[in-house]
Amino acid sequence: MPTPVGPVPPDPDDPDTWDWGEFAGERNRRKPLWQLVLVGIVVMGLVLLLVVNVL
């Protein structure tokens, strides 16, 4: 099918043209504070259990 003369309009399904936001590269690396606190509590609980079982 022949294309019209001039630039082709952008394809809306092309991920390169989507607006990914300002922090697109950091989206998967940034964790909310409550998740970090929860992981810290679980780790400290496991360390406490280990220390109690060893003594």
PQR file of N, CA, C, O and H, with PARSE charges and radii, in Angstrom:
ATOM      1  N   MET A   1       0.850  -1.167   0.000 -0.4000 1.5000
ATOM      2  CA  MET A   1       0.000   0.000   0.000 -0.0000 2.0000
ATOM      3  C   MET A   1       0.901   1.236   0.000  0.5500 1.7000
ATOM      4  O   MET A   1       1.812   1.326   0.823 -0.5500 1.4000
ATOM      5  N   PRO A   2       0.675   2.149  -0.866 -0.5600 1.5000
ATOM      6  CA  PRO A   2       1.530   3.332  -0.920  0.2800 2.0000
ATOM      7  C   PRO A   2       1.282   4.250   0.288  0.5500 1.7000
ATOM      8  O   PRO A   2       0.161   4.379   0.780 -0.5500 1.4000
ATOM      9  N   THR A   3       2.353   4.869   0.735 -0.4000 1.5000
ATOM     10  CA  THR A   3       2.230   5.793   1.861 -0.0000 2.0000
ATOM     11  C   THR A   3       2.049   7.208   1.328  0.5500 1.7000
ATOM     12  O   THR A   3       2.509   7.523   0.231 -0.5500 1.4000
ATOM     13  H   THR A   3       3.264   4.764   0.336  0.4000 1.0000
ATOM     14  N   PRO A   4       1.384   8.059   2.095 -0.5600 1.5000
ATOM     15  CA  PRO A   4       1.217   9.445   1.634  0.2800 2.0000
ATOM     16  C   PRO A   4       2.547  10.193   1.674  0.5500 1.7000
ATOM     17  O   PRO A   4       3.480   9.808   2.380 -0.5500 1.4000
ATOM     18  N   VAL A   5       2.604  11.233   0.923 -0.4000 1.5000
ATOM     19  CA  VAL A   5       3.815  12.045   0.886 -0.0000 2.0000
ATOM     20  C   VAL A   5       3.915  12.809   2.213  0.5500 1.7000
ATOM     21  O   VAL A   5       2.947  13.425   2.659 -0.5500 1.4000
ATOM     22  H   VAL A   5       1.846  11.545   0.349  0.4000 1.0000
ATOM     23  N   GLY A   6       5.065  12.760   2.817 -0.4000 1.5000
ATOM     24  CA  GLY A   6       5.280  13.467   4.072 -0.0000 2.0000
ATOM     25  C   GLY A   6       5.595  12.493   5.190  0.5500 1.7000
ATOM     26  O   GLY A   6       5.699  11.289   4.959 -0.5500 1.4000
ATOM     27  H   GLY A   6       5.851  12.260   2.454  0.4000 1.0000
ATOM     28  N   PRO A   7       5.747  13.008   6.399 -0.5600 1.5000
ATOM     29  CA  PRO A   7       6.093  12.122   7.516  0.2800 2.0000
ATOM     30  C   PRO A   7       4.929  11.216   7.902  0.5500 1.7000
ATOM     31  O   PRO A   7       3.758  11.583   7.799 -0.5500 1.4000
ATOM     32  N   VAL A   8       5.288  10.045   8.340 -0.4000 1.5000
ATOM     33  CA  VAL A   8       4.293   9.070   8.771 -0.0000 2.0000
ATOM     34  C   VAL A   8       3.883   9.411  10.210  0.5500 1.7000
ATOM     35  O   VAL A   8       4.751   9.714  11.028 -0.5500 1.4000
ATOM     36  H   VAL A   8       6.238   9.747   8.424  0.4000 1.0000
ATOM     37  N   PRO A   9       2.591   9.372  10.538 -0.5600 1.5000
ATOM     38  CA  PRO A   9       2.191   9.674  11.921  0.2800 2.0000
ATOM     39  C   PRO A   9       2.734   8.607  12.875  0.5500 1.7000
ATOM     40  O   PRO A   9       2.891   7.454  12.473 -0.5500 1.4000
ATOM     41  N   PRO A  10       3.024   8.967  14.129 -0.5600 1.5000
ATOM     42  CA  PRO A  10       3.575   7.995  15.072  0.2800 2.0000
ATOM     43  C   PRO A  10       2.574   6.891  15.390  0.5500 1.7000
ATOM     44  O   PRO A  10       1.364   7.111  15.440 -0.5500 1.4000
ATOM     45  N   ASP A  11       3.115   5.708  15.601 -0.4000 1.5000
ATOM     46  CA  ASP A  11       2.301   4.550  15.944 -0.0000 2.0000
ATOM     47  C   ASP A  11       2.010   4.583  17.442  0.5500 1.7000
ATOM     48  O   ASP A  11       2.952   4.575  18.234 -0.5500 1.4000
ATOM     49  H   ASP A  11       4.098   5.529  15.560  0.4000 1.0000
ATOM     50  N   PRO A  12       0.736   4.621  17.865 -0.5600 1.5000
ATOM     51  CA  PRO A  12       0.442   4.676  19.300  0.2800 2.0000
ATOM     52  C   PRO A  12       0.784   3.375  20.037  0.5500 1.7000
ATOM     53  O   PRO A  12       0.863   3.376  21.265 -0.5500 1.4000
ATOM     54  N   ASP A  13       0.988   2.271  19.316 -0.4000 1.5000
ATOM     55  CA  ASP A  13       1.325   0.998  19.938 -0.0000 2.0000
ATOM     56  C   ASP A  13       2.833   0.790  20.079  0.5500 1.7000
ATOM     57  O   ASP A  13       3.269  -0.251  20.571 -0.5500 1.4000
ATOM     58  H   ASP A  13       0.924   2.271  18.318  0.4000 1.0000
ATOM     59  N   ASP A  14       3.630   1.767  19.655 -0.4000 1.5000
ATOM     60  CA  ASP A  14       5.081   1.659  19.734 -0.0000 2.0000
ATOM     61  C   ASP A  14       5.544   2.081  21.124  0.5500 1.7000
ATOM     62  O   ASP A  14       5.348   3.237  21.498 -0.5500 1.4000
ATOM     63  H   ASP A  14       3.276   2.613  19.255  0.4000 1.0000
ATOM     64  N   PRO A  15       6.167   1.164  21.924 -0.5600 1.5000
ATOM     65  CA  PRO A  15       6.591   1.519  23.290  0.2800 2.0000
ATOM     66  C   PRO A  15       7.625   2.643  23.326  0.5500 1.7000
ATOM     67  O   PRO A  15       7.759   3.319  24.346 -0.5500 1.4000
ATOM     68  N   ASP A  16       8.356   2.855  22.230 -0.4000 1.5000
ATOM     69  CA  ASP A  16       9.348   3.929  22.220 -0.0000 2.0000
ATOM     70  C   ASP A  16       8.693   5.305  22.262  0.5500 1.7000
ATOM     71  O   ASP A  16       9.342   6.278  22.646 -0.5500 1.4000
ATOM     72  H   ASP A  16       8.246   2.306  21.402  0.4000 1.0000
ATOM     73  N   THR A  17       7.445   5.408  21.883 -0.4000 1.5000
ATOM     74  CA  THR A  17       6.773   6.709  21.874 -0.0000 2.0000
ATOM     75  C   THR A  17       5.889   6.922  23.095  0.5500 1.7000
ATOM     76  O   THR A  17       5.290   7.989  23.230 -0.5500 1.4000
ATOM     77  H   THR A  17       6.917   4.618  21.570  0.4000 1.0000
ATOM     78  N   TRP A  18       5.789   5.948  23.984 -0.4000 1.5000
ATOM     79  CA  TRP A  18       4.959   6.093  25.181 -0.0000 2.0000
ATOM     80  C   TRP A  18       5.638   7.011  26.182  0.5500 1.7000
ATOM     81  O   TRP A  18       6.864   7.117  26.200 -0.5500 1.4000
ATOM     82  H   TRP A  18       6.276   5.081  23.874  0.4000 1.0000
ATOM     83  N   ASP A  19       4.855   7.668  27.006 -0.4000 1.5000
ATOM     84  CA  ASP A  19       5.385   8.499  28.076 -0.0000 2.0000
ATOM     85  C   ASP A  19       5.562   7.606  29.307  0.5500 1.7000
ATOM     86  O   ASP A  19       4.586   7.272  29.978 -0.5500 1.4000
ATOM     87  H   ASP A  19       3.859   7.582  26.992  0.4000 1.0000
ATOM     88  N   TRP A  20       6.804   7.222  29.600 -0.4000 1.5000
ATOM     89  CA  TRP A  20       7.085   6.312  30.695 -0.0000 2.0000
ATOM     90  C   TRP A  20       7.274   7.049  32.012  0.5500 1.7000
ATOM     91  O   TRP A  20       7.446   6.410  33.051 -0.5500 1.4000
ATOM     92  H   TRP A  20       7.597   7.493  29.054  0.4000 1.0000
ATOM     93  N   GLY A  21       7.246   8.342  31.995 -0.4000 1.5000
ATOM     94  CA  GLY A  21       7.408   9.107  33.223 -0.0000 2.0000
ATOM     95  C   GLY A  21       8.861   9.479  33.455  0.5500 1.7000
ATOM     96  O   GLY A  21       9.753   9.047  32.726 -0.5500 1.4000
ATOM     97  H   GLY A  21       7.106   8.860  31.152  0.4000 1.0000
ATOM     98  N   GLU A  22       9.081  10.276  34.469 -0.4000 1.5000
ATOM     99  CA  GLU A  22      10.412  10.801  34.743 -0.0000 2.0000
ATOM    100  C   GLU A  22      11.351   9.747  35.303  0.5500 1.7000
ATOM    101  O   GLU A  22      12.545   9.771  35.002 -0.5500 1.4000
ATOM    102  H   GLU A  22       8.357  10.627  35.061  0.4000 1.0000
ATOM    103  N   PHE A  23      10.843   8.820  36.113 -0.4000 1.5000
ATOM    104  CA  PHE A  23      11.686   7.829  36.776 -0.0000 2.0000
ATOM    105  C   PHE A  23      11.433   6.429  36.221  0.5500 1.7000
ATOM    106  O   PHE A  23      11.282   5.480  36.989 -0.5500 1.4000
ATOM    107  H   PHE A  23       9.874   8.800  36.358  0.4000 1.0000
ATOM    108  N   ALA A  24      11.385   6.294  34.912 -0.4000 1.5000
ATOM    109  CA  ALA A  24      11.077   4.988  34.314 -0.0000 2.0000
ATOM    110  C   ALA A  24      12.142   3.955  34.643  0.5500 1.7000
ATOM    111  O   ALA A  24      11.809   2.794  34.879 -0.5500 1.4000
ATOM    112  H   ALA A  24      11.508   7.065  34.288  0.4000 1.0000
ATOM    113  N   GLY A  25      13.414   4.344  34.665 -0.4000 1.5000
ATOM    114  CA  GLY A  25      14.476   3.391  34.951 -0.0000 2.0000
ATOM    115  C   GLY A  25      14.550   3.002  36.406  0.5500 1.7000
ATOM    116  O   GLY A  25      15.066   1.934  36.736 -0.5500 1.4000
ATOM    117  H   GLY A  25      13.684   5.287  34.474  0.4000 1.0000
ATOM    118  N   GLU A  26      14.040   3.858  37.293 -0.4000 1.5000
ATOM    119  CA  GLU A  26      14.126   3.591  38.716 -0.0000 2.0000
ATOM    120  C   GLU A  26      12.852   2.993  39.289  0.5500 1.7000
ATOM    121  O   GLU A  26      12.787   2.721  40.488 -0.5500 1.4000
ATOM    122  H   GLU A  26      13.621   4.725  37.024  0.4000 1.0000
ATOM    123  N   ARG A  27      11.854   2.788  38.473 -0.4000 1.5000
ATOM    124  CA  ARG A  27      10.560   2.325  38.977 -0.0000 2.0000
ATOM    125  C   ARG A  27      10.673   0.989  39.696  0.5500 1.7000
ATOM    126  O   ARG A  27      10.050   0.799  40.741 -0.5500 1.4000
ATOM    127  H   ARG A  27      11.907   3.009  37.499  0.4000 1.0000
ATOM    128  N   ASN A  28      11.460   0.057  39.155 -0.4000 1.5000
ATOM    129  CA  ASN A  28      11.553  -1.268  39.762 -0.0000 2.0000
ATOM    130  C   ASN A  28      12.525  -1.304  40.941  0.5500 1.7000
ATOM    131  O   ASN A  28      12.473  -2.228  41.754 -0.5500 1.4000
ATOM    132  H   ASN A  28      11.966   0.212  38.306  0.4000 1.0000
ATOM    133  N   ARG A  29      13.405  -0.317  41.044 -0.4000 1.5000
ATOM    134  CA  ARG A  29      14.388  -0.326  42.120 -0.0000 2.0000
ATOM    135  C   ARG A  29      13.880   0.358  43.376  0.5500 1.7000
ATOM    136  O   ARG A  29      14.354   0.058  44.471 -0.5500 1.4000
ATOM    137  H   ARG A  29      13.447   0.433  40.384  0.4000 1.0000
ATOM    138  N   ARG A  30      12.935   1.261  43.244 -0.4000 1.5000
ATOM    139  CA  ARG A  30      12.467   2.013  44.401 -0.0000 2.0000
ATOM    140  C   ARG A  30      11.379   1.232  45.122  0.5500 1.7000
ATOM    141  O   ARG A  30      10.405   0.792  44.510 -0.5500 1.4000
ATOM    142  H   ARG A  30      12.550   1.505  42.354  0.4000 1.0000
ATOM    143  N   LYS A  31      11.556   1.062  46.437 -0.4000 1.5000
ATOM    144  CA  LYS A  31      10.580   0.334  47.242 -0.0000 2.0000
ATOM    145  C   LYS A  31       9.949   1.298  48.232  0.5500 1.7000
ATOM    146  O   LYS A  31      10.625   2.189  48.746 -0.5500 1.4000
ATOM    147  H   LYS A  31      12.346   1.419  46.934  0.4000 1.0000
ATOM    148  N   PRO A  32       8.682   1.132  48.502 -0.5600 1.5000
ATOM    149  CA  PRO A  32       8.063   1.968  49.540  0.2800 2.0000
ATOM    150  C   PRO A  32       8.692   1.697  50.907  0.5500 1.7000
ATOM    151  O   PRO A  32       9.227   0.618  51.158 -0.5500 1.4000
ATOM    152  N   LEU A  33       8.615   2.686  51.771 -0.4000 1.5000
ATOM    153  CA  LEU A  33       9.259   2.605  53.074 -0.0000 2.0000
ATOM    154  C   LEU A  33       8.695   1.470  53.917  0.5500 1.7000
ATOM    155  O   LEU A  33       9.444   0.812  54.639 -0.5500 1.4000
ATOM    156  H   LEU A  33       8.180   3.563  51.567  0.4000 1.0000
ATOM    157  N   TRP A  34       7.378   1.225  53.839 -0.4000 1.5000
ATOM    158  CA  TRP A  34       6.785   0.183  54.687 -0.0000 2.0000
ATOM    159  C   TRP A  34       7.300  -1.203  54.311  0.5500 1.7000
ATOM    160  O   TRP A  34       7.402  -2.069  55.180 -0.5500 1.4000
ATOM    161  H   TRP A  34       6.770   1.759  53.253  0.4000 1.0000
ATOM    162  N   GLN A  35       7.625  -1.435  53.044 -0.4000 1.5000
ATOM    163  CA  GLN A  35       8.170  -2.737  52.652 -0.0000 2.0000
ATOM    164  C   GLN A  35       9.568  -2.929  53.220  0.5500 1.7000
ATOM    165  O   GLN A  35       9.912  -4.029  53.653 -0.5500 1.4000
ATOM    166  H   GLN A  35       7.542  -0.731  52.339  0.4000 1.0000
ATOM    167  N   LEU A  36      10.379  -1.875  53.224 -0.4000 1.5000
ATOM    168  CA  LEU A  36      11.720  -1.981  53.794 -0.0000 2.0000
ATOM    169  C   LEU A  36      11.656  -2.204  55.297  0.5500 1.7000
ATOM    170  O   LEU A  36      12.441  -2.983  55.839 -0.5500 1.4000
ATOM    171  H   LEU A  36      10.099  -0.981  52.872  0.4000 1.0000
ATOM    172  N   VAL A  37      10.739  -1.538  55.972 -0.4000 1.5000
ATOM    173  CA  VAL A  37      10.586  -1.729  57.415 -0.0000 2.0000
ATOM    174  C   VAL A  37      10.135  -3.157  57.717  0.5500 1.7000
ATOM    175  O   VAL A  37      10.638  -3.785  58.649 -0.5500 1.4000
ATOM    176  H   VAL A  37      10.102  -0.906  55.532  0.4000 1.0000
ATOM    177  N   LEU A  38       9.195  -3.666  56.938 -0.4000 1.5000
ATOM    178  CA  LEU A  38       8.702  -5.025  57.143 -0.0000 2.0000
ATOM    179  C   LEU A  38       9.809  -6.055  56.939  0.5500 1.7000
ATOM    180  O   LEU A  38       9.935  -6.992  57.727 -0.5500 1.4000
ATOM    181  H   LEU A  38       8.786  -3.156  56.181  0.4000 1.0000
ATOM    182  N   VAL A  39      10.600  -5.890  55.901 -0.4000 1.5000
ATOM    183  CA  VAL A  39      11.710  -6.816  55.655 -0.0000 2.0000
ATOM    184  C   VAL A  39      12.723  -6.727  56.795  0.5500 1.7000
ATOM    185  O   VAL A  39      13.263  -7.748  57.221 -0.5500 1.4000
ATOM    186  H   VAL A  39      10.498  -5.129  55.261  0.4000 1.0000
ATOM    187  N   GLY A  40      12.984  -5.524  57.289 -0.4000 1.5000
ATOM    188  CA  GLY A  40      13.907  -5.362  58.409 -0.0000 2.0000
ATOM    189  C   GLY A  40      13.416  -6.061  59.665  0.5500 1.7000
ATOM    190  O   GLY A  40      14.204  -6.680  60.380 -0.5500 1.4000
ATOM    191  H   GLY A  40      12.546  -4.695  56.943  0.4000 1.0000
ATOM    192  N   ILE A  41      12.119  -5.966  59.940 -0.4000 1.5000
ATOM    193  CA  ILE A  41      11.549  -6.635  61.118 -0.0000 2.0000
ATOM    194  C   ILE A  41      11.650  -8.150  60.984  0.5500 1.7000
ATOM    195  O   ILE A  41      11.990  -8.835  61.949 -0.5500 1.4000
ATOM    196  H   ILE A  41      11.479  -5.463  59.359  0.4000 1.0000
ATOM    197  N   VAL A  42      11.361  -8.673  59.812 -0.4000 1.5000
ATOM    198  CA  VAL A  42      11.443 -10.124  59.596 -0.0000 2.0000
ATOM    199  C   VAL A  42      12.883 -10.609  59.753  0.5500 1.7000
ATOM    200  O   VAL A  42      13.131 -11.637  60.383 -0.5500 1.4000
ATOM    201  H   VAL A  42      11.085  -8.117  59.028  0.4000 1.0000
ATOM    202  N   VAL A  43      13.828  -9.868  59.180 -0.4000 1.5000
ATOM    203  CA  VAL A  43      15.234 -10.266  59.287 -0.0000 2.0000
ATOM    204  C   VAL A  43      15.696 -10.222  60.739  0.5500 1.7000
ATOM    205  O   VAL A  43      16.384 -11.136  61.193 -0.5500 1.4000
ATOM    206  H   VAL A  43      13.627  -9.033  58.668  0.4000 1.0000
ATOM    207  N   MET A  44      15.329  -9.177  61.470 -0.4000 1.5000
ATOM    208  CA  MET A  44      15.725  -9.088  62.882 -0.0000 2.0000
ATOM    209  C   MET A  44      15.081 -10.212  63.694  0.5500 1.7000
ATOM    210  O   MET A  44      15.711 -10.744  64.608 -0.5500 1.4000
ATOM    211  H   MET A  44      14.769  -8.435  61.100  0.4000 1.0000
ATOM    212  N   GLY A  45      13.847 -10.579  63.380 -0.4000 1.5000
ATOM    213  CA  GLY A  45      13.197 -11.693  64.065 -0.0000 2.0000
ATOM    214  C   GLY A  45      13.914 -13.002  63.809  0.5500 1.7000
ATOM    215  O   GLY A  45      14.081 -13.808  64.724 -0.5500 1.4000
ATOM    216  H   GLY A  45      13.336 -10.147  62.638  0.4000 1.0000
ATOM    217  N   LEU A  46      14.339 -13.223  62.581 -0.4000 1.5000
ATOM    218  CA  LEU A  46      15.072 -14.459  62.274 -0.0000 2.0000
ATOM    219  C   LEU A  46      16.435 -14.489  62.964  0.5500 1.7000
ATOM    220  O   LEU A  46      16.868 -15.543  63.431 -0.5500 1.4000
ATOM    221  H   LEU A  46      14.203 -12.569  61.837  0.4000 1.0000
ATOM    222  N   VAL A  47      17.105 -13.360  63.032 -0.4000 1.5000
ATOM    223  CA  VAL A  47      18.395 -13.295  63.730 -0.0000 2.0000
ATOM    224  C   VAL A  47      18.175 -13.563  65.228  0.5500 1.7000
ATOM    225  O   VAL A  47      18.960 -14.280  65.848 -0.5500 1.4000
ATOM    226  H   VAL A  47      16.754 -12.504  62.653  0.4000 1.0000
ATOM    227  N   LEU A  48      17.127 -12.997  65.802 -0.4000 1.5000
ATOM    228  CA  LEU A  48      16.833 -13.230  67.215 -0.0000 2.0000
ATOM    229  C   LEU A  48      16.540 -14.706  67.471  0.5500 1.7000
ATOM    230  O   LEU A  48      17.014 -15.267  68.458 -0.5500 1.4000
ATOM    231  H   LEU A  48      16.490 -12.414  65.298  0.4000 1.0000
ATOM    232  N   LEU A  49      15.773 -15.332  66.602 -0.4000 1.5000
ATOM    233  CA  LEU A  49      15.509 -16.767  66.761 -0.0000 2.0000
ATOM    234  C   LEU A  49      16.800 -17.584  66.680  0.5500 1.7000
ATOM    235  O   LEU A  49      16.989 -18.531  67.442 -0.5500 1.4000
ATOM    236  H   LEU A  49      15.389 -14.876  65.799  0.4000 1.0000
ATOM    237  N   LEU A  50      17.669 -17.219  65.768 -0.4000 1.5000
ATOM    238  CA  LEU A  50      18.947 -17.922  65.638 -0.0000 2.0000
ATOM    239  C   LEU A  50      19.793 -17.768  66.899  0.5500 1.7000
ATOM    240  O   LEU A  50      20.382 -18.740  67.370 -0.5500 1.4000
ATOM    241  H   LEU A  50      17.516 -16.449  65.149  0.4000 1.0000
ATOM    242  N   VAL A  51      19.860 -16.566  67.443 -0.4000 1.5000
ATOM    243  CA  VAL A  51      20.653 -16.328  68.639 -0.0000 2.0000
ATOM    244  C   VAL A  51      20.065 -17.082  69.826  0.5500 1.7000
ATOM    245  O   VAL A  51      20.813 -17.660  70.614 -0.5500 1.4000
ATOM    246  H   VAL A  51      19.381 -15.776  67.060  0.4000 1.0000
ATOM    247  N   VAL A  52      18.752 -17.087  69.971 -0.4000 1.5000
ATOM    248  CA  VAL A  52      18.114 -17.790  71.091 -0.0000 2.0000
ATOM    249  C   VAL A  52      18.324 -19.292  70.982  0.5500 1.7000
ATOM    250  O   VAL A  52      18.526 -19.955  71.999 -0.5500 1.4000
ATOM    251  H   VAL A  52      18.144 -16.617  69.331  0.4000 1.0000
ATOM    252  N   ASN A  53      18.280 -19.841  69.785 -0.4000 1.5000
ATOM    253  CA  ASN A  53      18.468 -21.282  69.614 -0.0000 2.0000
ATOM    254  C   ASN A  53      19.921 -21.717  69.801  0.5500 1.7000
ATOM    255  O   ASN A  53      20.178 -22.848  70.214 -0.5500 1.4000
ATOM    256  H   ASN A  53      18.116 -19.302  68.959  0.4000 1.0000
ATOM    257  N   VAL A  54      20.848 -20.855  69.510 -0.4000 1.5000
ATOM    258  CA  VAL A  54      22.262 -21.203  69.665 -0.0000 2.0000
ATOM    259  C   VAL A  54      22.654 -21.161  71.134  0.5500 1.7000
ATOM    260  O   VAL A  54      23.450 -21.986  71.583 -0.5500 1.4000
ATOM    261  H   VAL A  54      20.639 -19.937  69.174  0.4000 1.0000
ATOM    262  N   LEU A  55      22.114 -20.224  71.880 -0.4000 1.5000
ATOM    263  CA  LEU A  55      22.475 -20.113  73.315 -0.0000 2.0000
ATOM    264  C   LEU A  55      21.779 -21.134  74.085  0.5500 1.7000
ATOM    265  O   LEU A  55      21.945 -21.210  75.303 -0.5500 1.4000
ATOM    266  H   LEU A  55      21.467 -19.555  71.515  0.4000 1.0000
TER
END
